[in-house]
Amino acid sequence: MGDVMLFSAIAILIVMLTTWVISVLIKNASIVDIVWGLGFVVVGWVSRFVGDGVEARQWLLTAMVSVWGLRLAGYLAWRNIGHGEDYRYKNMRKQWGARFPLVSLVTVFGLQGTLMWIVSLPVQLGQSDATPDLGPLAIIGVIVYLVGLFFEVVGDAQLTRFKSDPANAGKVMDRGLWRYTRHPNYFGDACVWWGIAIVAVETGTGAWGLIGAAVMTLFLRRVSGVTLLERSLKKRREGYEDYIARTSPFLPRPPKKI
C-alpha cells in the first residue's frame, strides 16, 4: 500500500511540475484544467503496475478512472484550446504580476496536485489488497459510476448544443438534465468518484478511499464548483436568480413551481 501511495505522489509531482513549466513558457495556466483528468489516469496506471491487489479489481478501477479522466481531458481540450487563458487565471495574473508563475506553482498546480492525490485514494488503495475477489459492492459501485458518467456526458453535450445556438447567447440553460439540477456535470462527477470509492471499499483498506470521494464532493458543491461558478453566472446570465429559485443546485429533483 505504501509503495502505491508513494509512487502515485511522485507521478503526480512530475505531471504537475511539467505542466507548470509548460504553462510558464506559453503564459497560459489554463492547461492545468485539461491535465486534471489526465493526472488521475496516470495515477490509475501507476497503481495498476505498482500494486499487488486482485487483478480483476485493478483493471476495473484503472478502466473506470481512465474512461472518466480521458473523457474529461478531451472535452476540456476541445472546449478551451484556442480560446486563451481562463478568466480565473487572468485575474490572478493581473493581481500578482511578475510573481504569478511562482504563486501559481503553489496555489494552482501544487493545490490541484495535492487534491489529485487525496481524491484518487480509492484508486490507489483499491489496488493494494490481494483479497477479496470482486463482489456485490463492485457491482453497486459500477452502477453508481455509470449514473455519474451519464450525467456528465449528457449534461456536457446538452450544454454544448445549447451554446452553439446564437439565439441562446446570455440565456440560462434550463433544458434536459439542466431542468432538474443546475449542475448535472458536477453531480455526475461526484457520482463517478463515489462509484469508484464503493468498488475500492470491498478491499477493506480501500474504505479509506471514501475520503477521496467526500473531498471531491465537498469541492464540487461548496468550494471550486457550484459556489464559485454561480458567482459569475448570476452576473452574466439574465434570469439566473429565477433559475436558482426553482432548480436544485446539485442533487436532481423536479423543479419547484414559482
C-alpha positions in Angstrom: 0.0 0.0 0.0 2.8 2.4 0.9 4.5 1.9 -2.4 1.4 2.6 -4.4 0.8 5.9 -2.5 4.4 6.9 -2.7 4.7 6.2 -6.4 1.4 7.9 -7.1 2.6 11.0 -5.3 5.8 11.0 -7.3 3.9 10.6 -10.6 1.6 13.5 -9.7 4.5 15.7 -8.7 6.2 15.0 -12.1 2.9 15.7 -14.0 2.1 18.9 -12.2 5.7 20.3 -12.3 5.9 19.5 -16.1 2.5 21.2 -16.7 3.6 24.2 -14.6 6.8 24.7 -16.7 4.8 24.5 -19.9 2.3 27.0 -18.5 5.0 29.5 -17.8 6.5 29.0 -21.2 3.2 29.6 -23.1 1.9 32.0 -20.5 -1.4 30.1 -20.1 -2.2 28.4 -16.7 -5.5 27.1 -18.1 -3.8 23.9 -19.3 -3.9 22.7 -15.7 -7.7 22.1 -16.2 -7.0 19.7 -19.1 -4.2 17.9 -17.2 -6.5 17.5 -14.1 -8.3 14.5 -15.7 -5.1 13.1 -17.3 -3.3 13.1 -13.9 -5.9 10.7 -12.5 -5.3 8.4 -15.4 -1.6 8.4 -14.7 -2.4 7.5 -11.0 -4.6 4.7 -12.1 -2.0 3.1 -14.3 0.9 3.6 -11.8 -1.3 2.0 -9.1 -2.1 -0.9 -11.5 1.6 -1.8 -12.1 2.9 -1.0 -8.6 0.0 -2.5 -6.6 -0.4 -6.2 -5.9 -4.2 -6.4 -5.4 -6.8 -8.6 -7.1 -6.1 -8.3 -10.8 -9.7 -8.0 -11.8 -10.3 -5.1 -9.4 -7.1 -3.4 -10.5 -8.2 -3.5 -14.1 -11.7 -2.4 -13.2 -10.5 0.6 -11.2 -7.9 1.5 -13.8 -10.6 1.4 -16.6 -13.1 3.4 -14.6 -10.7 6.2 -13.8 -9.2 6.1 -17.4 -12.5 6.5 -19.1 -13.5 9.3 -16.8 -10.2 11.1 -17.0 -9.7 10.8 -20.7 -13.2 12.0 -21.5 -12.9 15.0 -19.2 -9.5 15.9 -20.6 -10.7 15.6 -24.2 -13.8 17.6 -23.6 -11.9 20.4 -21.9 -9.2 20.4 -24.5 -11.9 20.7 -27.3 -13.7 23.4 -25.4 -10.7 25.5 -24.2 -7.8 25.2 -26.7 -7.6 28.3 -28.9 -9.8 30.5 -26.6 -7.0 31.9 -24.4 -6.4 31.8 -20.7 -9.4 31.3 -18.4 -10.6 34.5 -16.7 -9.8 33.0 -13.3 -6.1 32.8 -14.1 -6.1 36.1 -15.9 -7.4 37.8 -12.8 -4.7 36.0 -10.7 -2.1 37.1 -13.3 -3.2 40.7 -13.1 -3.2 40.6 -9.3 0.3 39.0 -8.8 2.1 40.4 -11.9 5.6 39.1 -12.3 5.2 36.9 -9.2 2.3 34.9 -10.8 4.4 32.0 -12.0 5.7 31.2 -8.5 2.3 31.9 -6.9 0.6 29.6 -9.4 3.1 26.9 -8.7 1.7 26.7 -5.1 -1.9 27.9 -5.3 -2.9 26.3 -8.6 -0.6 23.4 -9.6 0.5 22.5 -6.1 -3.0 22.6 -4.7 -4.5 20.7 -7.6 -1.7 18.1 -7.3 -2.4 17.6 -3.6 -6.2 17.3 -4.2 -5.5 14.8 -7.0 -3.6 12.6 -4.6 -6.3 12.7 -2.0 -9.2 12.3 -4.4 -7.5 9.4 -6.1 -7.1 7.4 -2.8 -9.8 4.9 -3.7 -7.9 4.2 -7.0 -4.7 3.7 -5.1 -5.9 1.8 -2.1 -8.4 -0.3 -4.0 -5.5 -1.8 -6.0 -3.3 -2.7 -3.0 -5.1 -5.5 -1.2 -4.8 -9.1 -2.6 -8.2 -10.1 -1.2 -11.1 -10.4 -1.6 -12.3 -11.0 -5.1 -14.9 -8.8 -6.8 -18.3 -9.0 -5.2 -21.7 -7.2 -4.8 -20.1 -3.9 -3.8 -18.2 -3.8 -7.1 -21.4 -4.1 -9.0 -23.1 -1.3 -6.9 -20.0 0.9 -7.5 -20.1 0.4 -11.2 -23.8 1.2 -11.4 -23.2 4.5 -9.4 -20.3 5.3 -11.6 -22.3 4.8 -14.8 -25.1 7.0 -13.5 -22.4 9.7 -12.9 -20.8 9.2 -16.3 -24.3 9.6 -17.9 -24.9 12.9 -16.1 -21.5 14.2 -17.1 -21.6 13.2 -20.7 -25.2 14.0 -21.5 -25.1 17.2 -19.4 -22.0 18.5 -21.3 -23.5 17.5 -24.6 -26.7 19.3 -23.9 -24.9 22.5 -22.7 -22.7 22.4 -25.8 -25.6 22.1 -28.1 -27.4 25.0 -26.3 -24.4 27.3 -26.5 -23.9 26.5 -30.2 -27.2 28.3 -31.0 -26.5 32.1 -31.2 -30.1 32.8 -30.1 -29.2 31.4 -26.7 -26.4 33.9 -26.0 -26.7 35.2 -22.5 -29.6 32.9 -21.7 -29.9 30.3 -18.9 -29.7 26.6 -19.9 -32.7 25.0 -18.2 -33.4 22.1 -20.5 -32.8 18.4 -20.4 -30.8 17.4 -17.3 -30.3 21.1 -16.5 -34.0 21.3 -15.7 -33.5 19.0 -12.7 -30.1 20.2 -11.4 -28.2 23.4 -12.1 -25.0 21.4 -12.4 -25.6 17.9 -13.8 -21.9 17.6 -14.7 -20.8 18.3 -11.1 -23.4 15.9 -9.8 -22.1 13.3 -12.3 -18.5 13.9 -11.3 -19.4 13.2 -7.6 -21.3 10.0 -8.5 -18.3 8.8 -10.6 -16.0 9.1 -7.6 -18.5 7.6 -5.1 -18.8 4.7 -7.5 -15.0 4.3 -7.7 -14.8 4.5 -3.9 -17.5 1.9 -3.4 -15.6 -0.5 -5.7 -12.5 0.1 -3.5 -14.3 -0.3 -0.2 -14.7 -4.0 -0.9 -11.0 -4.5 -0.1 -11.3 -3.2 3.4 -8.2 -0.9 3.3 -9.9 0.8 0.3 -12.6 2.1 2.7 -10.2 5.0 3.4 -10.7 5.9 -0.2 -14.1 7.3 0.8 -12.2 10.3 2.0 -11.3 11.0 -1.7 -14.9 10.8 -2.8 -16.0 13.1 0.1 -13.3 15.7 -0.7 -14.3 15.7 -4.4 -18.0 16.2 -3.5 -17.1 19.0 -1.0 -15.1 20.9 -3.5 -17.7 20.4 -6.3 -20.6 21.6 -4.1 -19.1 24.2 -1.7 -15.7 25.4 -3.0 -14.5 25.4 -6.6 -17.6 24.1 -8.3 -21.1 25.3 -7.7 -20.3 28.2 -5.4 -17.5 29.7 -7.4 -19.2 29.3 -10.8 -22.5 30.7 -9.7 -21.0 33.9 -8.5 -20.1 34.6 -12.1 -23.3 33.2 -13.7 -25.5 35.5 -11.6 -23.8 38.4 -13.3 -23.6 37.0 -16.8 -27.0 35.2 -17.2 -30.3 37.0 -17.3 -32.9 35.2 -15.2 -30.3 33.1 -13.3 -31.8 34.1 -10.0 -35.1 32.7 -11.0 -33.4 29.5 -12.2 -31.8 29.2 -8.8 -35.2 29.6 -7.1 -36.8 26.7 -9.0 -33.9 24.3 -9.6 -31.9 22.1 -7.3 -28.2 23.2 -7.1 -26.8 19.6 -7.1 -29.0 16.6 -6.5 -31.5 16.1 -9.3 -35.2 16.7 -8.5 -38.2 18.1 -10.2 -38.2 21.9 -10.4 -40.2 24.0 -8.0 -43.2 25.9 -9.2 -42.6 29.6 -8.6 
